[in-house]
Amino acid sequence: MNAQYRKPWVQRHWLLMLVLSFVVMMALSMAIGIGVMYVVMSSVKNTAPYREAMERVRGDERMTRALGEPIGTRWIPLGMVEQREQGRAAFLVFLQGPRGTGTVDVQGVFTDGLWRYQRLQGETDGPPRDRVDLRRDVDH
């Protein structure tokens, strides 16, 4: 038996394996982080303040004129909503329509079973850049 011993591939290319392992671990970590962030941020879409804000944007003549119909969202909302006895909401929704893009900024508190908004403002990306107060008298 004169067969010559040859090291396994992994032992011959250990540096490449180390780099590949690092890249795979980083990619998995990023994917998990992005997934968790997406789930947390998209949970805002299932709340009363989000639904009310989108309803008011779609029902406002100035916003529909600037963005066109139908008005949808470009990305997941950024922010948070706490729904407790005294909850808070603070988030930003990126809007998109056939004629343009914009945002709606929501800041409110939940007291006595009702949401009251300190800020419920739509803004079109223009031109012209237009800000629209979407609050009602009850919200003040």
C-alpha positions, 0 to 999 in steps of 0.5 A: 500500500503505497497510497499517499495520505492527503489532508481533507479539504476542510483542513487544506482550506480552513481559512476559507471555511472560517470566512464562509462561516463568518459570512453565513452567521452575519447573514443569519443574524441580519435576517433574524434582526430584520424579521423581528423588526418587521414583525414589531413595526407591522404590528402597528398596522393592527391598531386603532390609531393606524386605522383611523389615521389611514381613514382620515387620510383617505377621506381628506380631499386635499390629501386625495387630490395631492396623492391620487386614489387609491392611497396606500403605504410605501413601507411599514410604519415607524414608531410604537403604539401602547394600548393600556388604560392610558396608552400612547401612540407615536408613529409615522406612516409613509404614503403613496398614491398614483400622483405622489408620496407623503407621510402622516405623523400620528401622536396621541394618547388613549384615555377614558376609552378614546384616542385623542391626538395631539398631532395627526398631520398629513404631509405631501412630498410636493411640489408644493409641499403641503401640510394638512391637519387631520384632527377633528374638534374632538381630538384637541 
